[in-house]
Amino acid sequence: MRLFTLITFFLAVPTIVQASSSTQVLYEEQCASCHSSSLRGSAHGAALAGKPFLDKWREQDAQALLSLTMSSMPPGESHTLSEDEHASLIQYIIEHNAASLKGSNLLASSGGLKAGKGDAESAAVEFSGADAVMDMARNAGQFEPQMVEGFRPVTTADINTPPDADWLNWRRTPDGHGHSPLKAINRSNVRQLGLSWSIAMHQGSNQGTPLVRDGVMFLTHPNNKIQAINAATGDLIWEYQYNFPKGSRLLGGPTRNIAIFEDRLFLATYDAAVVAIDARSGQQLWRSEKADYRKAYTHSAGPIIADGIVVSGINGCELFTEDGCFITGHDPATGAELWRTSTLALPGSPEFESWGDIAADRRGGGDMWIAGSYDAELKRVIFGTSQPKPWAAVSRGMSTGDAALYTNSTLAVDPKTGEMAWYFQHIPGETIDMEVGFERILTTTNGVPEVMTVGKDGILWKLNRQTGEYIDLMETMEQNIFTVNRDTGALTYREDIVEADIGDTFTACPGIYGGHNWQSAAFDETAQLLFLPVHQLCSDMTPRAVDLGPGGGGYGADVATYPMPGKEDAVGKLIAVDVVNMKPVWEVEQAALFLSGALTTDGGLLFIGDLDRRFKALDTQTGETLWSTRLPAPAHGYPITYAANGQQFVAIQTGIGVFRALTAVLFPEIYQPADGQGLFVFSINSQ
């Protein structure tokens, strides 16, 4: 049997209506992580306002909408809400759209829904709402923030070549390797690994990366929260909470990384700003706003430090704006914006014509969901951009023959000026959400500086880092989307995909969740091996009409996702690739998706976590599992290793947040708790 999850995508920016506090709290708790606080939808949940929603539901009976949600929402957990709670949520959605629903059957039939009783009862026990109660609970303790004593400022040299004991960058080093030279934990003793300490984390999509400096960990939570922790003992030193507008948090609020430089930390916020925080005290030093979050701008990835500049991309470019998506450079001392480089080709440039007749303010996409890498020798920041939006070419009034630069590209940018040195577009005219916007790993093969990356289609690319010229590629799994010319790097879409019109359904293997996704690969430079986690999933996509007027845009497609045929019990795949000849050395397949990034060490170990709550250490030479432990929740985020007080530790985050909307439906046989966000730290001879 094929298990499907059906999600419809579209974005709008409606005005939020007033609702009873308990119903609004219920919506925030049960729906907002996928559908957003403003009901505008996301890549994980349908818009509950705007043209597609209204076109589909305005003349239907409200009871039909209630019946659908009672049978399917929240995904895999519809039974956890009462009928009154479901009815209250439907009334909340209809009330939100009331101005556009005048004279409609949906509005006229909504009065008969069972609701109201739940609101009254909730109000009696919740006082001023669950958020207020949680605030009271958080403030009830007696903990007093401390100072980080003896903090040594982080230099440019430290970032480019970090001390063995530290983890100072998203992937430890600016070249994106995700590899540590530590080897106190190795093949011979990894079976003795045990839990050293742990700490609970904020609810949400827990995709972060801790940083470690001289035995102090800076832990990034969902909810734009950072803690300074004694990395040897787990003792809290200080906590920083950024105050963001509730409507700016999207997709469960992943904050994949922060940056550190000199004596401060840098956080890219949900409401499209960058802030600097004193690493010693946790006090905010400055805030620089990059864009208006009310236009859907936000961040999922944080900054990197490149040649002393705070460099970051931005998300939320599915709505049409005059500015589009961009990369910025900020002064670390003051927060002043030094430069801004658009990831959508600007008027007056030759690349502008690659969008056909689409006006400059009707172009979407080019987001950066993942932090960039930095080439310290060539002094270039290397970023990956995502696909054009709406997803399907026909939905954006284009064809696959319109390249839509600089979407789905690798960009090389000068960190001092923002000037683009070169670009390479992996998939011109992308039309299936097959973005190639993930990690960029900088390698050198036979003396040639290269950059490697892999997209949702599972195609691993190798480019010349100096020029951006194509060198080679490798298909890491079976795919039915493109005809691939390995000699030139040219991809040609399957004919029915090219010709798909609004309402036509086509199949893509792999599908929109990968293939590869945000779970980053690791690279062992000595062995010249790349360790790549991928998903063997397929999707059926149906393009939909989207508002292409001013301020319109969105995702514009219905998508059903399911295991790749023949891989129902092997959807999780981990590949070791010889990057010299671009061939696999070994592969591991399993029933559970690999949901964390990969981490390798000089101890010959590969650490990675999965959906089935396993955190494992594999032999990098053979792929054999040498150690495994069961966590309270699925592993997530990016594991790291560091040393403190003369001892090596390995840390992993848990709690998958919004991604559970997909996995709970696809893999109901795997236990996936709704909560369990935490950090778990392991060492040898733990007590």
Number of C-alpha atoms within 10 A of each C-alpha: 6 10 13 16 17 19 18 24 27 32 33 25 18 14 11 13 13 10 13 13 17 23 22 21 16 20 23 18 12 15 20 26 25 25 26 26 20 25 27 23 29 24 22 21 24 25 29 27 24 21 18 23 17 18 10 9 20 21 16 17 16 23 18 12 15 21 14 10 17 20 13 15 19 19 18 18 15 15 13 12 15 12 18 16 22 26 26 26 21 22 24 19 16 21 18 21 23 16 10 16 18 12 12 16 15 22 23 16 14 19 12 10 17 17 18 16 11 18 18 12 11 17 16 11 10 14 12 12 18 18 11 12 13 11 10 11 10 9 10 9 8 6 10 9 14 14 13 18 10 8 15 13 15 16 15 17 11 15 26 21 14 20 17 13 22 24 27 26 27 29 29 27 20 27 23 26 26 28 24 26 16 20 13 19 23 18 19 11 13 19 14 13 19 17 17 19 19 17 14 13 22 17 19 25 28 31 32 26 28 30 28 26 22 18 21 24 25 26 21 26 30 23 24 20 18 23 20 28 21 18 25 21 15 18 14 18 22 21 18 18 14 14 12 15 11 15 18 22 25 28 21 21 25 27 29 27 28 26 23 29 25 18 15 22 23 27 27 29 29 29 23 24 20 22 19 25 20 18 25 20 18 23 15 17 15 16 18 16 16 22 16 13 21 15 17 27 24 27 32 27 27 27 30 29 27 25 20 19 21 26 29 26 33 31 25 26 27 32 28 27 20 13 16 26 28 20 19 21 27 24 15 22 15 12 19 14 16 16 16 19 18 17 26 25 22 17 11 8 9 9 15 20 17 18 23 14 11 16 11 18 16 19 28 30 30 33 31 30 25 29 27 32 28 28 23 17 7 12 15 24 28 27 25 32 31 27 30 32 28 35 28 31 27 21 24 26 15 18 20 19 14 16 22 32 27 29 33 32 23 27 22 28 21 19 25 20 14 20 14 16 14 15 19 20 20 24 24 23 26 27 26 28 24 26 30 30 29 27 29 29 27 24 24 15 12 6 7 12 16 22 26 21 24 29 25 25 31 28 21 21 22 24 22 18 22 16 14 19 15 21 15 19 24 20 16 22 17 14 19 14 21 16 12 16 12 14 10 11 18 14 15 15 18 13 10 13 21 18 13 19 17 16 13 13 16 15 19 22 26 28 30 24 23 22 28 31 25 23 22 29 32 27 28 22 15 7 13 15 22 26 26 24 29 31 29 29 25 23 25 20 27 21 28 23 21 25 21 18 10 12 18 23 28 30 30 30 28 19 22 18 26 27 25 22 13 9 15 19 14 18 22 24 23 22 22 24 22 16 24 11 11 18 16 16 16 16 15 15 19 15 17 23 24 29 29 28 29 28 27 29 23 19 19 20 26 26 27 27 30 24 27 22 25 20 23 17 26 20 18 24 14 12 19 14 15 17 19 18 13 14 20 17 23 31 33 31 30 31 28 29 30 27 23 19 11 11 13 18 25 21 22 28 32 32 31 30 26 23 18 22 22 20 20 21 19 19 21 11 9 14 13 20 16 18 18 23 27 22 24 21 22 19 23 19 10 11 8
